Amino acid sequence: MIFPRDLSQQSWERIGASLRELTNSTAWWLADWLIFGETTYGLRRYREAIERTGLDYQTLRNYAWVARRFEHHRRRDSLSFAHHAEVTRLSPPEQDYWLRKAEQEKWSRNELRRAVRAGLAEQGHQIDIPPSSGGDEQETSQLPEPAGADKGRRKATTLTIELSDGQLDYYSKVAAAHGLPVDKWVTQVLDAADRHTA
């Protein structure tokens, strides 16, 4: 990219913002394109995708892995793909909570990573988050592999509960006081209610 010497700082800043939006969008676009290919055309998707994009298998697989965990309506335009990638291992309510906080506080991807780690450490909950490289670039190649991740686990059903921001903040604090992530705490409360009524 070549810039004219008389380019104003304001124009230069606008170009940077546009490039950031374009870079963020392309990760989602590639992921959605790959998922469409997978569901529509079947098993040759990665071979074809590698050939068409020039990206490696792991990068493409990680893009798709993140996109599958964030339906279009849950993606936050003000945050990068990398922000979303940071919270993919959390439950959907926890993902939404941390992304909302990142949006409100205008956190970088690294600031979000630190906040999630600190929050999980307070709860005594361990999660493998790739170590920071110090930059704010997309770090999708270190995401976990979903293949075979469910082996040996019980079949689970997802229950979606809609809460206000205030309710989620309150329940997150209560769960943290019990040393649990919100989803585990809710499960314990429901189990206790079931035993109480039985």
Salt bridges, closest charged atoms under 4 A:
ASP32 OD2 - HIS72 NE2 3.16
ASP32 OD2 - ARG75 NH1 2.82
GLU38 OE2 - ARG45 NH2 3.75
GLU38 OE1 - ARG68 NH2 1.90
GLU48 OE2 - ARG44 NH2 2.40
GLU48 OE1 - ARG52 NH2 3.30
GLU51 OE2 - ARG52 NH1 3.28
GLU71 OE1 - ARG74 NH1 3.55
GLU86 OE2 - ARG109 NE 3.63
GLU86 OE2 - ARG113 NH2 2.59
ASP96 OD1 - ARG74 NH2 2.95
GLU103 OE1 - ARG76 NH1 2.49
ASP128 OD2 - ARG89 NH1 3.76
GLU139 OE2 - ARG109 NH2 3.86
GLU139 OE1 - ARG113 NH2 3.25
GLU145 OE1 - ARG61 NE 2.84
ASP150 OD1 - ARG153 NH1 3.42
ASP165 OD1 - ARG100 NE 3.16
ASP183 OD2 - LYS184 NZ 3.81
